[in-house]
Amino acid sequence: SADSAEVSATLPGAAVSSSADTTPPKGSIIINGNAASTTSRAVTLTLSASDDCGKVVAMRFSNDGTTWGSESAYAAKQAWALSKGYGVKKVYVKFKDASGNWSSPVSDKITYRW
């Protein structure tokens, strides 16, 4: 009967949230003010990151691009220790926005020498 018929309607775009942030942040890393080399494993990282849809809230670091340290609050400067052994060293960083999206890794390199 007409009294028991189900009627459903879907508004165009109703299932899509325009406020969902799926775009990761973008950023950069500079080791020791862009110096070519250092005689110390202890370096200072200068970081810059932004997100089109919100705020950058966290970051993670790696000396090899594979094994990542613990997540820490986003900051413009970070003390870091290069991996052991002389030679060209790379430091990688990933940034996270308030929606939980992680950036692709970005890196910088410096030569650790005696």
For each residue, the residues with C-beta under 8 A, 3 or more apart:
1: 4 5
2: 5
3:
4: 1
5: 1 2
6:
7:
8:
9:
10: 14 15
11: 14
12:
13: 16 18
14: 10 11
15: 10
16: 13 20
17: 20
18: 13
19:
20: 16 17 99
21: 51 53 54 97 98 99 101
22: 99 101
23: 51 52 53 101
24: 51 95 97 101 102 103 104
25: 49 50 51 56 95 96 97 101 103
26: 49 50 51 95 103
27: 47 48 49 50 56 59 93 95 103 106
28: 47 48 49 106
29: 45 46 47 91 92 93 106 107 108
30: 33 34 45 46 47 108
31: 34 35 38 43 44 45 46 80 91 108 109 110
32: 35 38 43 44 110
33: 30 44 46
34: 30 31 108
35: 31 32 38 110
36: 110 111
37: 110 111 112 113
38: 31 32 35 41 43 82 110 111 112 113
39: 112 113 114
40: 43 112
41: 38 81 82 83 84 112
42: 79 80 81 82
43: 31 32 38 40 79 80 81 82 91 110
44: 31 32 33 77 78 79 80
45: 29 30 31 61 77 78 79 80 91 93 108
46: 29 30 31 33 76 77
47: 27 28 29 30 59 74 75 76 77 78 93 95
48: 27 28 76
49: 25 26 27 28 56 59 74 95 103
50: 25 26 27 56
51: 21 23 24 25 26 54 55 56 95 97 98 101
52: 23
53: 21 23 97 99
54: 21 51 97 98 99
55: 51 97 98
56: 25 27 49 50 51 59 74 95 96 97 98
57: 73 74 96 97 98
58: 71 72 73 74 95 96
59: 27 47 49 56 71 72 73 74 75 78 93 94 95 96
60: 68 69 70 71 72 93 94 96 102
61: 45 68 69 78 80 91 92 93
62: 65 66 67 68 69 91 92 93 105
63: 67 82 83 89 90 91 92
64: 67 83 90 92
65: 62 90 92 105 107
66: 62
67: 62 63 64
68: 60 61 62 94
69: 60 61 62 72
70: 60
71: 58 59 60 96
72: 58 59 60 69 75 78
73: 57 58 59
74: 47 49 56 57 58 59 95 96
75: 47 59 72 78
76: 46 47 48
77: 44 45 46 47
78: 44 45 47 59 61 72 75
79: 42 43 44 45
80: 31 42 43 44 45 61 91
81: 41 42 43
82: 38 41 42 43 63 89 91 110 112
83: 41 63 64 89
84: 41
85: 112
86: 112 113 114
87: 111 112
88: 109 110 111 112
89: 63 82 83 109 110 111 112
90: 63 64 65 107 108 109
91: 29 31 43 45 61 62 63 80 82 107 108 109 110
92: 29 61 62 63 64 65 105 106 107
93: 27 29 45 47 59 60 61 62 105 106 107
94: 59 60 68 102 103 104 105 106
95: 24 25 26 27 47 49 51 56 58 59 74 102 103
96: 25 56 57 58 59 60 71 74 100 101 102 103
97: 21 24 25 51 53 54 55 56 57 100 101
98: 21 51 54 55 56 57
99: 20 21 22 53 54
100: 96 97
101: 21 22 23 24 25 51 96 97
102: 24 60 94 95 96
103: 24 25 26 27 49 94 95 96 106
104: 24 94
105: 62 65 92 93 94
106: 27 28 29 92 93 94 103
107: 29 65 90 91 92 93
108: 29 30 31 34 45 90 91
109: 31 88 89 90 91
110: 31 32 35 36 37 38 43 82 88 89 91
111: 36 37 38 87 88 89
112: 37 38 39 40 41 82 85 86 87 88 89
113: 37 38 39 86
114: 39 86
